[in-house]
């Protein structure tokens, strides 16, 4: 029994030592990394401010590409939220939500890890001679638990490497984009256009195929009617959904066309439109729509019809998706 008592005393002493060491460390864990991205601050901020872009540069996304992601709230700004769920224990499930946003300067998000607690991450953006310094910081409270305080001491080495990897990816993505201001919204006088269109619906998985098939069918009708293309292939969108699309697949033509089966003629009257030139993959064009909505709200402007996208770059000719130009238009009252 004496040896058992000695073991208990040794364990007690060890726990006291751990507690004493633990209380020497702060109760707040802070990890921070930064990089300089050779793009204007507005462009870098706009990209990070859209949670739909996060997985394109996240250092953790590759850990489980089969994880499911759902989005809530607006696409950008305060209230934008993303939930994730994975069978990979290193990914787990949780939610990130923007809780404070200072336009062009700072984004603060709350990270909820369900039963494992919560933390906060902050992105700050500052102009530098070479572009924009992005600082990514992470912090959480461990309270009075001495063991967690000791573990927190090693968090910088563990999480810091992930932050470096994520920031390097973000830098690579943004620096491949054409230089210049990001998502600059303009109000212009649109000259009007005639087009032929095919109404259809699609999901994220089928929209590319549906557009290709629709353009092929419209091209056949144009040939029969002696019409020439008068602009880039386009699509009018009649729903706000980012997963199910109700749309007119359209090609601008040089003169009014005629109905031919499911292909119908259409016209956009001359007038004021808000437009933005977006560069990047098609699944990210929601950034451009969000920028226009923000501009319209800030300037008290009203939409007068369905917005449309004009696909200026031929993806068969340009393989770099970051160079694909999509012009987005919103007719105004």
C-alpha positions as CSV (number, residue, x, y, z in Angstrom):
1,X,0.0,0.0,0.0
2,X,2.9,2.3,0.7
3,X,4.0,2.2,-3.0
4,X,0.4,3.0,-4.1
5,X,0.5,6.0,-1.7
6,X,3.8,7.1,-3.1
7,X,2.4,6.9,-6.7
8,X,-0.6,9.0,-5.7
9,X,1.7,11.6,-4.1
10,X,3.9,11.7,-7.2
11,X,0.9,12.2,-9.4
12,X,-0.4,15.0,-7.1
13,X,2.9,16.7,-7.2
14,X,3.1,16.4,-11.0
15,X,-0.4,17.9,-11.3
16,X,0.6,20.7,-9.0
17,X,3.7,21.4,-11.1
18,X,1.7,21.4,-14.3
19,X,-0.8,23.8,-12.7
20,X,2.0,26.0,-11.5
21,X,3.6,26.1,-15.0
22,X,0.2,26.5,-16.7
23,X,-0.7,29.6,-14.7
24,X,2.6,31.2,-15.8
25,X,1.1,31.4,-19.4
26,X,-1.6,33.9,-20.5
27,X,-5.2,32.9,-20.7
28,X,-5.6,34.3,-24.2
29,X,-4.1,32.5,-27.1
30,X,-3.1,34.7,-30.1
31,X,-1.8,33.5,-33.5
32,X,-0.9,36.0,-36.2
33,X,0.6,35.9,-39.7
34,X,0.8,38.4,-42.6
35,X,1.7,38.7,-46.2
36,X,1.9,41.4,-48.9
37,X,-0.3,40.9,-52.0
38,X,0.5,42.8,-55.1
39,X,-3.1,44.1,-55.7
40,X,-5.0,47.1,-54.5
41,X,-6.5,47.0,-51.1
42,X,-10.1,47.2,-52.4
43,X,-9.6,44.1,-54.5
44,X,-8.1,42.1,-51.8
45,X,-10.7,43.1,-49.2
46,X,-13.6,42.4,-51.6
47,X,-12.3,38.8,-52.3
48,X,-11.8,38.0,-48.6
49,X,-15.1,39.7,-47.7
50,X,-17.0,37.0,-49.7
51,X,-17.2,33.7,-47.7
52,X,-18.0,31.9,-51.0
53,X,-14.4,32.5,-51.9
54,X,-13.0,31.0,-48.7
55,X,-12.5,27.4,-49.8
56,X,-10.5,28.6,-52.8
57,X,-7.7,29.6,-50.5
58,X,-8.5,27.8,-47.2
59,X,-5.5,25.8,-45.8
60,X,-8.0,23.2,-44.5
61,X,-10.2,22.6,-47.5
62,X,-8.0,19.9,-48.9
63,X,-8.2,17.9,-45.7
64,X,-11.6,16.6,-46.8
65,X,-12.9,17.7,-50.2
66,X,-16.1,15.7,-49.6
67,X,-17.1,17.9,-46.7
68,X,-20.4,19.7,-47.1
69,X,-20.7,23.5,-46.9
70,X,-23.9,25.6,-46.6
71,X,-24.2,29.4,-46.6
72,X,-26.5,31.7,-44.7
73,X,-27.2,35.4,-44.7
74,X,-25.7,37.9,-47.3
75,X,-22.8,36.9,-49.5
76,X,-20.6,39.6,-48.0
77,X,-20.4,41.8,-44.9
78,X,-21.9,41.4,-41.4
79,X,-24.1,38.3,-41.1
80,X,-22.4,36.3,-43.9
81,X,-22.0,32.8,-42.5
82,X,-20.7,29.4,-43.7
83,X,-21.3,26.1,-42.0
84,X,-19.2,23.0,-42.6
85,X,-19.6,19.3,-41.7
86,X,-17.1,16.5,-42.3
87,X,-16.6,12.9,-41.2
88,X,-12.9,13.7,-40.9
89,X,-12.3,14.2,-37.2
90,X,-9.6,16.8,-37.9
91,X,-12.2,18.9,-39.8
92,X,-15.4,18.1,-37.8
93,X,-18.2,20.6,-38.0
94,X,-18.7,24.2,-37.2
95,X,-19.6,27.6,-38.5
96,X,-17.8,30.9,-39.3
97,X,-19.8,34.2,-39.3
98,X,-18.7,37.7,-40.0
99,X,-19.6,39.8,-36.9
100,X,-17.9,43.1,-37.7
101,X,-16.8,44.6,-41.0
102,X,-15.1,47.9,-41.6
103,X,-15.2,48.5,-45.4
104,X,-11.8,48.1,-46.9
105,X,-10.0,47.8,-43.5
106,X,-11.1,44.9,-41.3
107,X,-13.2,41.8,-41.1
108,X,-13.8,40.0,-37.8
109,X,-15.4,36.6,-37.7
110,X,-16.7,34.3,-35.0
111,X,-15.7,30.6,-35.3
112,X,-18.0,28.1,-33.6
113,X,-16.7,24.6,-33.2
114,X,-19.9,23.3,-31.6
115,X,-19.2,21.5,-28.4
116,X,-15.5,22.4,-28.6
117,X,-16.1,26.1,-28.0
118,X,-15.6,29.2,-30.1
119,X,-12.9,31.6,-31.1
120,X,-12.4,34.8,-33.2
121,X,-10.4,35.5,-36.3
122,X,-9.6,39.0,-37.7
123,X,-8.4,40.1,-41.1
124,X,-6.9,43.5,-41.4
125,X,-5.9,45.2,-44.7
126,X,-3.3,48.0,-45.0
127,X,-1.9,49.6,-48.1
128,X,1.8,49.0,-48.8
129,X,4.1,50.2,-51.6
130,X,3.9,46.8,-53.3
131,X,0.2,46.3,-52.8
132,X,-1.7,45.3,-49.6
133,X,-0.6,43.8,-46.3
134,X,-3.1,41.3,-45.1
135,X,-2.8,40.2,-41.5
136,X,-4.7,37.1,-40.3
137,X,-5.1,36.8,-36.5
138,X,-6.7,34.2,-34.4
139,X,-7.5,34.3,-30.7
140,X,-9.4,32.5,-28.0
141,X,-9.7,32.3,-24.2
142,X,-8.7,29.2,-22.3
143,X,-9.7,30.5,-18.9
144,X,-8.3,29.0,-15.8
145,X,-7.5,25.6,-17.2
146,X,-3.7,25.3,-16.8
147,X,-3.3,22.4,-19.2
148,X,-5.1,24.4,-22.0
149,X,-2.8,27.3,-21.2
150,X,0.2,25.1,-21.8
151,X,-1.3,23.7,-25.0
152,X,-2.0,27.3,-26.1
153,X,1.7,28.1,-25.9
154,X,2.2,25.7,-28.8
155,X,-0.7,26.9,-30.9
156,X,1.4,29.5,-32.8
157,X,3.6,26.7,-34.2
158,X,0.7,24.5,-35.1
159,X,-1.9,26.9,-36.5
160,X,0.7,29.5,-37.7
161,X,1.8,27.1,-40.5
162,X,-1.8,26.7,-41.7
163,X,-2.2,30.5,-41.8
164,X,1.0,30.8,-43.8
165,X,-0.3,28.2,-46.3
166,X,-3.6,29.9,-46.6
167,X,-2.2,33.4,-47.1
168,X,0.2,32.0,-49.7
169,X,-2.7,30.6,-51.6
170,X,-4.7,33.9,-51.3
171,X,-1.7,35.8,-52.6
172,X,-1.3,33.4,-55.6
173,X,-5.0,33.7,-56.6
174,X,-5.2,37.4,-56.3
175,X,-1.9,38.1,-58.1
176,X,-3.0,36.0,-61.0
177,X,-6.0,38.4,-61.5
178,X,-5.5,41.3,-63.9
179,X,-4.1,44.4,-62.1
180,X,-6.5,47.2,-61.4
181,X,-9.4,48.1,-59.1
182,X,-11.6,45.3,-58.0
183,X,-15.3,45.1,-58.8
184,X,-15.6,48.8,-59.8
185,X,-19.3,49.5,-60.4
186,X,-20.2,51.9,-63.1
187,X,-23.5,53.4,-64.3
188,X,-23.5,53.7,-68.0
189,X,-25.8,54.4,-70.9
190,X,-26.5,51.0,-72.5
191,X,-27.2,51.4,-76.3
192,X,-29.8,48.5,-76.3
193,X,-29.6,45.2,-78.0
194,X,-31.6,42.5,-79.8
195,X,-31.1,38.9,-78.9
196,X,-32.3,35.3,-79.3
197,X,-32.9,33.4,-76.1
198,X,-33.8,29.9,-74.9
199,X,-35.5,29.7,-71.4
200,X,-34.2,27.0,-69.2
201,X,-33.3,26.0,-65.6
202,X,-30.1,24.6,-64.2
203,X,-28.2,23.6,-61.1
204,X,-24.6,24.4,-60.3
205,X,-23.7,20.9,-61.7
206,X,-25.6,21.4,-65.0
207,X,-25.4,25.1,-65.8
208,X,-22.3,24.8,-67.9
209,X,-23.8,22.0,-70.0
210,X,-27.1,23.8,-70.3
211,X,-25.5,27.0,-71.5
212,X,-23.4,25.1,-74.1
213,X,-26.4,23.3,-75.5
214,X,-28.5,26.4,-75.5
215,X,-25.9,28.4,-77.4
216,X,-25.7,25.6,-79.9
217,X,-29.4,25.6,-80.5
218,X,-29.5,29.4,-80.8
219,X,-26.6,29.3,-83.3
220,X,-28.6,27.0,-85.5
221,X,-31.6,29.4,-85.5
222,X,-29.3,32.3,-86.3
223,X,-28.0,30.5,-89.3
224,X,-31.5,29.8,-90.6
225,X,-32.5,33.4,-90.2
226,X,-29.3,35.0,-91.5
227,X,-28.5,36.7,-88.2
228,X,-25.0,37.6,-87.0
229,X,-23.7,37.7,-83.5
230,X,-23.6,41.2,-82.1
231,X,-22.0,40.6,-78.7
232,X,-20.7,38.0,-76.3
233,X,-22.9,35.0,-75.3
234,X,-25.0,36.0,-72.4
235,X,-27.5,34.8,-69.8
236,X,-30.4,36.6,-68.1
237,X,-31.1,35.5,-64.6
238,X,-34.6,35.6,-63.1
239,X,-33.9,34.2,-59.6
240,X,-31.7,35.2,-56.8
241,X,-30.7,31.6,-56.0
242,X,-27.0,30.7,-56.1
243,X,-27.8,27.0,-56.6
244,X,-30.9,26.8,-58.9
245,X,-30.9,29.1,-61.9
246,X,-34.0,30.2,-63.8
247,X,-32.5,31.8,-66.9
248,X,-32.7,32.9,-70.5
249,X,-29.7,31.6,-72.4
250,X,-29.1,34.4,-75.0
251,X,-26.9,35.5,-77.9
252,X,-27.0,39.2,-79.0
253,X,-27.9,39.6,-82.7
254,X,-27.5,42.3,-85.3
255,X,-31.2,42.7,-86.0
256,X,-34.5,41.4,-84.6
257,X,-35.0,37.7,-85.0
258,X,-38.1,35.5,-85.1
259,X,-39.4,32.7,-82.8
260,X,-38.3,29.2,-83.7
261,X,-39.6,26.6,-81.4
262,X,-38.3,27.2,-77.9
263,X,-35.9,29.9,-79.2
264,X,-37.6,33.4,-78.8
265,X,-36.5,36.9,-79.8
266,X,-35.9,39.5,-77.1
267,X,-34.7,43.1,-76.7
268,X,-33.0,45.2,-74.1
269,X,-34.1,48.9,-74.5
270,X,-31.5,51.6,-74.4
271,X,-31.1,53.1,-70.9
272,X,-29.1,53.3,-67.8
273,X,-27.5,50.2,-66.4
274,X,-25.2,49.4,-63.5
275,X,-22.3,47.2,-64.7
276,X,-19.2,45.6,-63.4
277,X,-16.3,43.7,-65.1
278,X,-15.6,40.6,-63.2
279,X,-12.4,38.5,-63.7
280,X,-12.3,35.0,-62.4
281,X,-14.1,31.6,-62.6
282,X,-17.8,31.6,-63.4
283,X,-18.7,30.2,-60.0
284,X,-17.4,33.3,-58.4
285,X,-19.4,35.9,-60.4
286,X,-21.6,36.2,-57.3
287,X,-19.0,38.7,-56.1
288,X,-19.8,41.0,-59.0
289,X,-23.6,40.8,-58.3
290,X,-22.9,41.5,-54.6
291,X,-20.9,44.6,-55.5
292,X,-23.7,45.9,-57.7
293,X,-26.3,45.3,-55.0
294,X,-24.1,47.1,-52.5
295,X,-23.7,50.0,-54.9
296,X,-27.4,50.3,-55.6
297,X,-28.2,50.3,-51.9
298,X,-25.7,52.9,-51.2
299,X,-26.9,55.2,-54.0
300,X,-30.6,54.5,-53.6
301,X,-31.0,53.1,-57.1
302,X,-33.7,50.7,-58.2
303,X,-33.5,47.6,-60.5
304,X,-35.8,47.8,-63.6
305,X,-35.5,44.2,-64.9
306,X,-33.6,41.0,-64.9
307,X,-29.8,41.3,-64.7
308,X,-27.6,39.5,-67.3
309,X,-24.1,38.3,-67.6
310,X,-22.0,38.6,-70.8
311,X,-19.3,36.0,-71.1
312,X,-16.6,38.1,-72.9
313,X,-13.7,35.6,-72.7
314,X,-13.9,32.3,-74.6
315,X,-12.9,29.6,-72.1
316,X,-11.7,27.4,-75.0
317,X,-9.1,30.0,-76.0
318,X,-8.1,31.1,-72.5
319,X,-7.4,28.3,-70.0
320,X,-6.5,30.5,-67.0
321,X,-9.9,31.0,-65.2
322,X,-8.5,34.1,-63.4
323,X,-8.4,35.9,-66.7
324,X,-12.0,35.1,-67.7
325,X,-14.0,38.4,-68.1
326,X,-17.7,38.4,-67.3
327,X,-19.5,41.7,-67.7
328,X,-22.5,41.9,-65.4
329,X,-25.4,44.3,-66.1
330,X,-28.4,45.5,-64.0
331,X,-31.0,47.7,-65.8
332,X,-32.0,50.7,-63.7
333,X,-35.2,52.7,-63.3
